[in-house]
């Protein structure tokens, strides 16, 4: 075959595909500091390597998704954000941190209990070069199912057999309190039972972290209560670099970064969540911090700008 521009390009494409798709994950003994794929996105914060791991998405009806706001107003914003008609598509993205030779997770995704369009987390985690048996520490931001169900499969199997699990003390005290469960509305009792399903077999092996203290070196817990009683964001710091993992401070930023006084249906204390949202977004603007979200469109990271009475997300440029 004569060598021409077409054969050179074809060979380059096939070579790239082979290097991406043909290399067994087990052969990836050293996770690189760069290199992206549709299901994971890697970047650095000083000496900390951060990898966003996508777990697919879920869909909900737009009606009733935002508390106390006229549906016509919500639809107007949704149209401007090019949402599907009368739906909101909720992405799920956790973080993996490589800190001083340790592998640290922040949240674990849906496991095998999410909507059918989710459940991609483990495949993407392995594609990024990681092994669940080699995870050192798992930090949980709060106890909603899409953040904790990746810890334990439906059949009870522990997914990360060698990892220590750290949870917020305030969150643990609420969800593990039998009195709180007995007083909860019927619609919430399943959430309490799920928390016990996930954490019950671990017993006292579950460690607790406190607000405004380091959880592990380089990661500090920031109280952001309201979405849940102990909901926590995290400052990830190395040298003069800092990333704020906002957890569920907002759901889809197209709605709740633009309109920080709106409340998603999942906020357990809407007023506290609103105050936390404004405080955290103001901090990101003032300090010009990079932020990461759990529910923003992948790769779920960028910067925040002030925009009138609300804010605007400027996504990172894929690199």
LUMPA-889109 format. One record per residue (C-alpha): x, y, z. Coordinates in steps of 0.02 Angstrom, whole numbers, padded with zeros to 5 digits, always signed. Layout:
% residues N
XYZ ...
***
This chain:
% residues 319
+00000+00000+00000 +00075+00170-00045 +00110+00285+00100 +00002+00442+00088 -00087+00562+00203 -00238+00445+00220 -00136+00292+00269 -00033+00392+00393 -00191+00460+00476 -00275+00290+00476 -00122+00209+00554 -00113+00344+00687 -00296+00323+00731 -00283+00133+00740 -00125+00144+00844 -00208+00264+00966 -00361+00153+00979 -00253+00000+01012 -00154+00089+01147 -00315+00147+01231 -00427-00005+01209 -00307-00149+01188 -00199-00126+01343 -00263-00232+01488 -00302-00129+01643 -00192-00247+01744 -00042-00190+01641 -00067-00010+01696 +00045-00024+01847 +00081+00163+01854 -00066+00281+01838 -00009+00427+01729 -00031+00608+01779 -00120+00646+01615 -00229+00560+01488 -00418+00566+01476 -00559+00455+01420 -00748+00478+01409 -00775+00405+01583 -00630+00478+01679 -00540+00646+01684 -00371+00672+01767 -00294+00835+01825 -00179+00894+01964 -00190+01002+02118 -00008+01033+02162 +00064+00861+02200 -00108+00780+02214 -00172+00690+02060 -00361+00704+02046 -00464+00588+01936 -00649+00618+01910 -00741+00452+01884 -00910+00462+01798 -01053+00347+01849 -01174+00389+01709 -01330+00489+01745 -01510+00483+01799 -01662+00575+01733 -01803+00657+01830 -01955+00756+01779 -01925+00943+01785 -02094+00970+01867 -02073+00964+02055 -01882+00960+02044 -01862+01138+02109 -01956+01180+02269 -02070+01332+02276 -02030+01400+02102 -02159+01418+01964 -02134+01281+01835 -02137+01409+01693 -01985+01496+01771 -01892+01331+01790 -01934+01283+01610 -01867+01450+01547 -01697+01417+01627 -01699+01235+01572 -01733+01289+01392 -01588+01412+01399 -01477+01270+01461 -01539+01154+01321 -01609+01023+01439 -01713+00882+01365 -01897+00931+01360 -01968+00934+01537 -01824+00830+01606 -01664+00858+01702 -01518+00742+01671 -01417+00719+01832 -01236+00664+01810 -01136+00574+01946 -00948+00605+01964 -00840+00550+02110 -00658+00596+02141 -00506+00485+02161 -00357+00570+02244 -00179+00505+02235 -00094+00579+02387 +00082+00527+02436 +00064+00351+02367 -00111+00327+02439 -00273+00308+02341 -00416+00405+02421 -00596+00410+02358 -00725+00544+02391 -00893+00454+02376 -00925+00293+02280 -01069+00315+02159 -01226+00211+02138 -01151+00037+02135 -01278-00084+02063 -01428+00007+02137 -01444+00164+02030 -01549+00206+01877 -01516+00101+01722 -01417+00243+01643 -01294+00239+01789 -01184+00098+01854 -01033+00142+01747 -00921+00186+01893 -00821+00026+01916 -00786+00005+01730 -00725+00185+01720 -00626+00167+01882 -00534+00015+01814 -00509+00097+01643 -00422+00240+01734 -00297+00114+01802 -00364+00086+01978 -00401-00073+02076 -00538-00074+02211 -00432-00191+02318 -00295-00058+02323 -00401+00087+02384 -00332+00150+02549 -00466+00270+02611 -00645+00315+02565 -00717+00482+02623 -00907+00497+02616 -00983+00670+02596 -01158+00619+02652 -01271+00467+02659 -01386+00485+02508 -01389+00324+02409 -01302+00388+02253 -01149+00427+02360 -01139+00270+02469 -01214+00125+02371 -01050+00095+02281 -00978+00034+02447 -01085-00124+02450 -01174-00221+02313 -01355-00277+02325 -01299-00451+02378 -01199-00378+02523 -01026-00391+02446 -00903-00259+02508 -00828-00177+02353 -00671-00105+02435 -00613-00242+02554 -00455-00158+02615 -00508+00024+02628 -00540+00123+02785 -00706+00216+02775 -00724+00391+02850 -00891+00478+02873 -00946+00643+02948 -00987+00626+03132 -01141+00735+03116 -01206+00635+02968 -01177+00469+03058 -01264+00528+03216 -01421+00576+03119 -01441+00426+03004 -01392+00293+03132 -01512+00361+03265 -01661+00244+03285 -01765+00387+03353 -01735+00490+03196 -01784+00341+03089 -01944+00311+03187 -01995+00495+03169 -01950+00507+02984 -02087+00523+02852 -02130+00357+02771 -02046+00411+02609 -01880+00430+02701 -01879+00266+02796 -01804+00175+02648 -01655+00293+02652 -01626+00254+02836 -01636+00068+02801 -01514+00085+02656 -01387+00173+02769 -01397+00025+02888 -01380-00098+02744 -01219-00013+02687 -01137+00028+02852 -01213-00099+02972 -01091-00241+02929 -00944-00123+02959 -00995-00085+03138 -00868+00019+03233 -00741+00003+03092 -00817+00159+03014 -00710+00308+03063 -00782+00482+03096 -00714+00649+03041 -00757+00819+03113 -00798+00980+03020 -00658+01106+02989 -00523+00975+03017 -00411+00875+02903 -00490+00709+02855 -00328+00645+02776 -00173+00748+02734 -00220+00874+02601 -00409+00856+02623 -00507+00966+02744 -00691+00944+02786 -00797+01100+02757 -00969+01098+02840 -01104+01129+02710 -01258+01070+02804 -01433+01077+02735 -01436+00958+02589 -01422+00829+02727 -01391+00856+02913 -01203+00825+02899 -01174+00861+02715 -00990+00904+02689 -00886+00987+02553 -00696+00968+02546 -00545+01078+02518 -00409+00981+02426 -00244+01073+02446 -00064+01048+02393 +00067+01186+02393 -00020+01346+02335 -00155+01253+02239 -00330+01217+02303 -00484+01129+02234 -00654+01135+02320 -00759+00978+02302 -00933+01051+02322 -01018+00881+02339 -01206+00917+02326 -01200+01104+02363 -01292+01115+02198 -01379+00985+02095 -01369+01028+01909 -01271+01193+01904 -01373+01251+01755 -01515+01274+01878 -01437+01301+02049 -01275+01394+02013 -01374+01516+01906 -01509+01524+02040 -01426+01490+02208 -01584+01531+02307 -01679+01390+02222 -01692+01227+02317 -01686+01053+02242 -01815+00928+02302 -01676+00827+02387 -01624+00968+02507 -01676+00909+02679 -01662+01084+02756 -01688+01203+02609 -01644+01364+02701 -01483+01294+02774 -01439+01223+02603 -01470+01392+02521 -01355+01482+02644 -01219+01350+02621 -01235+01362+02432 -01214+01550+02429 -01070+01545+02553 -00974+01413+02454 -01004+01492+02284 -00953+01663+02352 -00794+01585+02420 -00754+01506+02252 -00776+01676+02165 -00679+01777+02294 -00531+01658+02302 -00538+01611+02116 -00540+01427+02161 -00565+01281+02046 -00718+01182+02099 -00782+01006+02070 -00964+00952+02079 -01045+00783+02104 -01191+00823+01987 -01119+00939+01853 -01101+00877+01674 -00940+00778+01657 -00796+00813+01690 -00888+00912+01824 -00753+01040+01862 -00722+01223+01824 -00729+01396+01900 -00869+01507+01966 -00905+01685+01911 -01029+01807+01987 -01172+01841+01867 -01303+01966+01924 -01390+01900+02079 -01326+01725+02042 -01171+01640+01977 -01106+01555+01821 -01003+01397+01799 -00856+01410+01679 -00810+01229+01639 -00628+01180+01622 -00562+01163+01447 -00538+00978+01414 -00349+00950+01410 
***
